[in-house]
Amino acid sequence: MINADVANLYCVYNTINLIEQQYDQPISIKAIEAVSNYSYRNIQRIFKYSCGETIGAYQQRLRVENAYKLILYTKESLTTIALKVGFANLASFSKAFKQHFGISPKLAKSGKAQLFSTTNIIPVKAEGTLKPEIVYLPPVKVYYKSTFIQYTNHEIELLWSNFVKHSFPLRETEYFGIIADEPLIRDELACKYDACASQPAADQKLPSKIIMGGRYAQFLHKGKYDTLDGTYQKIYAGWILDCGLEFSQNPIIERYIKHVDNTEREEEQLTAILLPLK
């Protein structure tokens, strides 16, 4: 029998998934009640308590933050971006964007190079710039737990130490981390992070979803997880500004190829950083 805490967890995950998949279109109360198995009033309360914001605020945030990603990583016009993320017109988009970020979309678009240079990312010399492999990765079903945390080594390690306590098959399981929020535009806020496993846990039924399925720029990081920031610095401060590629608004994925369960030394750990491409 599923206890109340697990039931609440499932209803929140299911609601989050629905909003993430359909943030760019109207979501009916009936659809939210159907996916959560709660009345709209109750799921609003549970969602606000669990995630720190209302369902409507979360959907609006996804719209403007995904719009910001498109501004950063594509050449599309502001009108096209506004319509793509679910706004009726450029005026309503501009108003919501400015309320959220404190600047207009036009200013964000004209000043995106400055944004990259003022995010505490240290510029690197050309010889230190990484070059990725462009890969196509098939869809993978994963079982996961989500949390809203500051993207720091300590909090990520704490999440994973609890997650791997579940009974996953040792040899067959691949592990992924999904960074749902763009750190460049949510530097001061908690990010949504998913700890994922490719196999179901034997001791508890975890929520599942499909990830990947598309083109990615794949960077390889070798060594301890607490040195990942250095690799991200080389990506964002060096390669990404001049690569000429267009990125999708899908989340960044970390694929943990060699980790504590299949390698003895931290220095041998291998992590693929996957940036989604159009």
C-alpha positions as CSV (number, residue, x, y, z in Angstrom):
1,M,0.0,0.0,0.0
2,I,1.3,3.4,-1.0
3,N,1.6,5.9,1.9
4,A,0.5,9.5,1.8
5,D,4.0,10.9,1.3
6,V,4.7,8.7,-1.7
7,A,1.3,9.5,-3.2
8,N,2.0,13.2,-2.8
9,L,5.4,12.7,-4.4
10,Y,3.9,11.0,-7.4
11,C,1.2,13.6,-7.9
12,V,3.8,16.4,-7.9
13,Y,6.1,14.6,-10.3
14,N,3.2,13.8,-12.7
15,T,2.1,17.4,-12.5
16,I,5.6,18.7,-13.2
17,N,6.0,16.4,-16.2
18,L,2.7,17.5,-17.6
19,I,3.7,21.2,-17.3
20,E,7.2,20.6,-18.7
21,Q,5.7,18.8,-21.7
22,Q,2.9,21.3,-22.4
23,Y,4.2,24.6,-20.9
24,D,3.8,26.3,-24.3
25,Q,0.0,25.7,-24.4
26,P,-3.0,26.1,-22.2
27,I,-3.3,23.3,-19.6
28,S,-6.9,22.7,-18.4
29,I,-7.8,22.1,-14.8
30,K,-9.3,18.8,-15.9
31,A,-5.9,17.6,-17.3
32,I,-4.1,18.6,-14.1
33,E,-6.7,16.8,-11.9
34,A,-6.5,13.7,-14.1
35,V,-2.7,13.4,-14.0
36,S,-2.4,14.2,-10.3
37,N,-5.5,12.3,-9.0
38,Y,-6.3,15.2,-6.8
39,S,-8.8,18.1,-7.0
40,Y,-7.3,21.2,-8.5
41,R,-7.5,23.0,-5.1
42,N,-5.6,20.2,-3.3
43,I,-2.9,19.7,-6.0
44,Q,-2.3,23.5,-5.9
45,R,-1.6,23.3,-2.2
46,I,0.6,20.2,-2.5
47,F,2.5,21.6,-5.4
48,K,3.1,25.0,-3.7
49,Y,4.3,23.3,-0.5
50,S,6.6,20.9,-2.5
51,C,8.0,23.3,-5.1
52,G,7.7,26.7,-3.6
53,E,5.5,28.2,-6.3
54,T,2.0,27.7,-7.8
55,I,1.3,25.6,-10.8
56,G,0.5,28.7,-12.9
57,A,3.7,30.5,-11.7
58,Y,5.8,27.4,-12.6
59,Q,4.3,27.3,-16.1
60,Q,4.9,31.0,-16.6
61,R,8.5,30.6,-15.4
62,L,9.1,27.8,-17.8
63,R,7.8,29.9,-20.7
64,V,10.1,32.9,-20.0
65,E,13.1,30.8,-19.1
66,N,12.8,28.7,-22.2
67,A,12.4,31.9,-24.1
68,Y,15.6,33.2,-22.6
69,K,17.4,30.0,-23.7
70,L,16.2,30.5,-27.3
71,I,17.4,34.1,-27.1
72,L,20.8,32.9,-25.9
73,Y,21.3,29.9,-28.2
74,T,19.3,30.6,-31.4
75,K,19.0,33.3,-34.1
76,E,15.2,33.3,-34.0
77,S,13.3,36.6,-33.8
78,L,11.6,37.7,-30.6
79,T,8.2,37.3,-32.1
80,T,8.9,33.8,-33.2
81,I,10.3,33.0,-29.7
82,A,7.2,34.5,-28.0
83,L,4.8,32.4,-30.0
84,K,7.0,29.3,-29.7
85,V,6.9,29.3,-25.9
86,G,3.2,30.0,-25.7
87,F,2.5,33.7,-25.5
88,A,-0.2,35.2,-27.7
89,N,1.9,38.1,-28.9
90,L,5.2,39.9,-28.5
91,A,3.6,42.5,-26.1
92,S,2.4,39.9,-23.6
93,F,5.8,38.1,-23.8
94,S,7.8,41.3,-23.3
95,K,5.7,42.2,-20.2
96,A,6.1,38.8,-18.6
97,F,9.8,38.6,-19.5
98,K,10.6,42.0,-18.0
99,Q,8.6,41.2,-14.8
100,H,10.6,38.0,-14.4
101,F,14.1,39.1,-15.3
102,G,14.0,42.9,-14.9
103,I,15.1,43.6,-18.5
104,S,13.3,43.5,-21.8
105,P,13.7,40.6,-24.3
106,K,15.2,43.1,-26.8
107,L,17.9,44.1,-24.3
108,A,18.5,40.5,-23.4
109,K,19.0,39.7,-27.0
110,S,21.4,42.6,-27.7
111,G,23.4,41.9,-24.6
112,K,23.7,38.2,-24.5
113,A,27.5,38.2,-25.0
114,Q,27.7,40.4,-21.9
115,L,25.6,37.9,-20.0
116,F,28.1,35.2,-20.7
117,S,31.0,37.4,-19.6
118,T,29.3,38.4,-16.2
119,T,28.3,35.0,-14.8
120,N,31.5,34.3,-12.8
121,I,32.8,32.2,-15.7
122,I,36.5,32.6,-16.2
123,P,37.6,33.2,-19.8
124,V,39.9,30.6,-21.1
125,K,42.7,30.6,-23.6
126,A,42.1,29.0,-27.0
127,E,44.3,26.0,-26.1
128,G,42.1,25.2,-23.2
129,T,38.8,25.3,-25.1
130,L,37.1,22.0,-25.5
131,K,35.7,20.6,-28.7
132,P,32.7,18.3,-28.4
133,E,31.6,15.3,-30.4
134,I,28.2,15.8,-32.1
135,V,26.2,12.7,-31.4
136,Y,22.7,11.4,-31.8
137,L,21.4,9.7,-28.7
138,P,18.3,7.5,-28.7
139,P,15.5,7.9,-26.2
140,V,16.0,6.3,-22.8
141,K,13.4,5.5,-20.2
142,V,14.7,6.5,-16.7
143,Y,13.4,6.3,-13.1
144,Y,14.1,9.3,-11.1
145,K,13.7,11.7,-8.2
146,S,13.5,15.4,-8.6
147,T,14.5,18.2,-6.2
148,F,14.9,22.0,-6.2
149,I,18.4,22.7,-4.9
150,Q,21.4,25.0,-5.3
151,Y,23.6,23.4,-8.0
152,T,26.5,22.7,-5.7
153,N,28.7,19.6,-5.2
154,H,27.5,19.1,-1.6
155,E,23.8,19.2,-2.4
156,I,24.2,17.1,-5.5
157,E,26.2,14.5,-3.6
158,L,23.5,14.4,-0.8
159,L,20.8,13.8,-3.4
160,W,22.7,11.0,-5.0
161,S,23.7,9.4,-1.7
162,N,20.0,9.0,-0.9
163,F,19.0,8.0,-4.5
164,V,21.5,5.2,-4.8
165,K,20.3,3.6,-1.6
166,H,17.5,2.2,-3.8
167,S,18.2,-1.3,-5.0
168,F,19.2,-0.7,-8.7
169,P,20.8,-3.6,-10.7
170,L,24.6,-2.9,-10.4
171,R,25.8,-3.9,-13.8
172,E,22.9,-2.9,-16.1
173,T,22.1,0.5,-14.6
174,E,23.2,3.8,-16.3
175,Y,22.9,7.0,-14.3
176,F,22.1,10.5,-15.5
177,G,21.7,13.9,-14.0
178,I,19.2,16.3,-15.6
179,I,19.8,20.0,-15.0
180,A,16.4,21.5,-16.0
181,D,17.2,25.1,-15.3
182,E,19.8,27.2,-17.2
183,P,22.5,28.3,-14.7
184,L,23.2,31.4,-16.7
185,I,19.7,32.8,-16.1
186,R,19.0,31.3,-12.7
187,D,22.4,31.8,-11.0
188,E,20.9,33.1,-7.7
189,L,18.0,30.6,-7.5
190,A,17.5,26.9,-6.8
191,C,17.6,24.7,-9.9
192,K,15.5,21.7,-10.7
193,Y,17.7,18.7,-10.8
194,D,16.7,15.0,-11.5
195,A,18.8,12.1,-10.4
196,C,18.0,9.3,-12.9
197,A,18.6,5.6,-13.3
198,S,18.0,3.5,-16.5
199,Q,16.7,0.5,-14.5
200,P,13.8,0.3,-12.0
201,A,14.6,0.0,-8.3
202,A,13.7,-3.2,-6.7
203,D,12.7,-1.7,-3.4
204,Q,10.4,1.1,-4.5
205,K,8.4,2.1,-7.5
206,L,9.9,5.4,-8.8
207,P,8.3,7.7,-11.3
208,S,9.6,7.3,-14.9
209,K,10.0,9.4,-18.0
210,I,11.8,9.4,-21.4
211,I,14.9,11.5,-21.8
212,M,17.3,12.2,-24.7
213,G,16.3,11.3,-28.2
214,G,18.1,13.8,-30.4
215,R,21.4,15.5,-31.3
216,Y,23.8,16.6,-28.6
217,A,27.2,18.3,-28.3
218,Q,29.0,15.8,-26.0
219,F,31.8,16.9,-23.9
220,L,33.8,14.4,-21.8
221,H,35.0,15.3,-18.3
222,K,37.5,13.0,-16.6
223,G,38.1,13.2,-12.9
224,K,36.3,14.1,-9.7
225,Y,32.8,15.6,-9.8
226,D,34.0,18.6,-7.8
227,T,36.1,19.7,-10.8
228,L,33.1,19.7,-13.2
229,D,32.9,23.5,-12.9
230,G,36.2,23.8,-14.7
231,T,34.8,21.9,-17.7
232,Y,31.7,24.0,-17.8
233,Q,33.8,27.1,-17.7
234,K,35.7,26.0,-20.8
235,I,32.4,25.2,-22.5
236,Y,30.6,28.5,-21.7
237,A,33.5,30.9,-21.7
238,G,35.3,29.5,-24.8
239,W,33.5,27.1,-27.1
240,I,29.9,28.1,-27.0
241,L,30.2,31.7,-28.1
242,D,31.9,30.8,-31.4
243,C,30.6,27.4,-32.2
244,G,27.9,28.5,-34.7
245,L,25.5,25.8,-33.6
246,E,21.9,26.4,-32.5
247,F,20.7,24.8,-29.2
248,S,17.3,23.6,-28.2
249,Q,15.6,24.6,-25.0
250,N,15.8,21.0,-23.7
251,P,17.8,20.5,-20.4
252,I,21.5,19.7,-20.1
253,I,22.1,16.1,-19.3
254,E,25.1,14.7,-17.4
255,R,25.7,11.0,-18.2
256,Y,27.8,9.3,-15.5
257,I,29.8,6.7,-17.6
258,K,32.4,5.8,-14.9
259,H,31.3,6.4,-11.4
260,V,31.8,5.0,-7.8
261,D,30.0,1.7,-8.7
262,N,32.2,0.8,-11.6
263,T,35.6,2.4,-11.0
264,E,37.9,2.4,-8.0
265,R,39.6,5.8,-8.3
266,E,37.9,9.2,-8.4
267,E,40.5,10.3,-10.9
268,E,39.1,7.7,-13.4
269,Q,35.5,8.8,-13.2
270,L,34.1,9.9,-16.6
271,T,31.1,12.2,-17.1
272,A,29.6,13.1,-20.5
273,I,28.1,16.6,-20.5
274,L,25.3,16.7,-23.1
275,L,24.2,20.0,-24.6
276,P,21.0,19.6,-26.6
277,L,21.1,20.8,-30.3
278,K,18.4,21.6,-32.7
